Amino acid sequence: MTGSIRIGRLLGITVQVHLTWFLAVWAIAWSLARGLFPQRLPGLPTETYWTMGFAGALLLFGSVLVHELGHALVARHFRIPTRSITLFLFGGVAHITREPERPSHELWVALAGPATSLLLAGVFRLLRPGGEPVPATALMEYLSTVNLLLAAFNLLPAFPLDGGRVLRALLWSVWGLERATRVSTALGHATAAAFIALGVLALFTGRPVDGLWLVLIGWFLDQGAGASYQQMVLRHALRGVQVRDIMTPDPVTVEADLTLEEVVARYFLPRKHGGYPVVYGDRLLGIITLHDLKQVPRERWATTLVRDAMTPILRAHTVRPEAPAYEALARMAQAGVGRLLVLDTAGDLVGILTRSDLLHLIRLRSELAD
C-alpha cells in the first residue's frame, strides 16, 4: 500500500502502518479521552483520560493486528504466504500472495479473523479488574466491547469483508467462483450504499462526526468491493497462463556504452517501446526505461552513458518464465512498473513481459468469452 511505513516483522510477516493510521490513532484517542472515559469515570485528571485514550487506541489497533494475524496464520496453514499486514485508517489488511484455491480454504481463512476478535473480547473481559471501577476496568471493558463490534462488523455478508468472503466460499462450492464473486460483490456495493445513506442521514440530523465516519466506511467498502471484483475478472482471464506463454522472447537489448542521445535515436523513437534490457557483451546489467531517461536533464543526454542512467539488475523487477501471468501482473501493479525482465534459473535473460502483453491477452480472452 503506497504511503506505508514498515515497523517490523511478526511471525515472519512484515508489519507496516499507513500514514492515515496516525490520524486514526489520534482521532480514537481524542474521542475516548474527551467522551467515553470521562463519562465512565468522572473526576479524573485530564492527563489520565488522555493516557487511557492513547492506550485504548493503540490496543485497539493491536487487536486489529491480531485479527489480521489470524487470517495470515490460517492462510499459511493452506500454504498461502502473507506478504505483509498494513494498519490504516479503517483498520487493517493482510496482503496474501494469492487467493485461496478451494472454497473450504477461503472459508477457514475468512473465519479466522472474526474468531480471533471474539477470543480477544473474552480475554479482555477476563482481564477486567473486579471491585470499584478503575481506569483499567474502563479500558478492558472498552477493548472487550470493541472486539465484539469488530467481529460483528467483519461478519457482515458484504465482500470484501470477512462475512462476504464466507458467503462467497459457501456459494463458490455451489455456483462456482465467478458467480459467487458477483453475488457477494453486489451485496458489498449494497451494504456500502446503506452505510453512505445512514451517514448522510446522520449529517442532516445533527451528528456530523458519526455521519462522516459512516460515509467514509461506505466509500471504503464500495471501493473494496469493486477492486475485488476486478481482481477476480483479471485472475479468471489469466487463469492457466504462464509468463513464458505471453512474454517477448529474445528481446531487443541495448549496449551499456551507448549515450542516452544514441539510445533514444536508435531504439526509443523508431521502435516505440518503453524500456530495453541493457547488456555489456553477453552480461545483463539492467534495464533502461523512459522513466530513467527523464531523470537525466536533456542537455546531458549527449554525454551520459546508458550504464550510468539505467536501473541496475539488482534493483530491476524480474520474474521467472514459469510464474503465473496473474502473479506478474500483481507484481507490476505493486512496483508501479510497466515491464518485467524474464530470467531463467541461471539468471540469464530469456524474455521481457510488458503490461501491454497482459492487457492484450485479457482483452482478447474477454472478447472471445462474450
Buried (B, 14 or more C-beta within 10 A) or exposed (E): BEEBEEEEEEEEBBBBBBEBBEEBBEBBBBBBBBEBBBEBBEEBEEEBBBBBBBBBBEBBBEBBBBBBBBBBBBBBEBEBEBBBBBBBBBBBBBBBEBBBEEBEBBBBBBBBBBBBBBBBBEBBBEEBEEEEEEBEBBBBBBBBBBBBEBBEBBBBBBBBBBBBBBBBBBBBBEBEBEEBBBBBBBBBBBBBEBBBEBBBEBBEEEBEEBBEBBBBBBBBBBEBBBEBBEBBBBBBBBEEBBBBEBBBEEBEBBBBEBBBBBBBEEBBEEEEBBBBBBBEEEEBBBBBBEEBBEEBEEEEBEEBBBBEBBBEBEEBBBBBBEBBBBBBBBBBEEEEBBBBBBBEEEEEBBBBBBBEBBEEBBEEBEEEEE
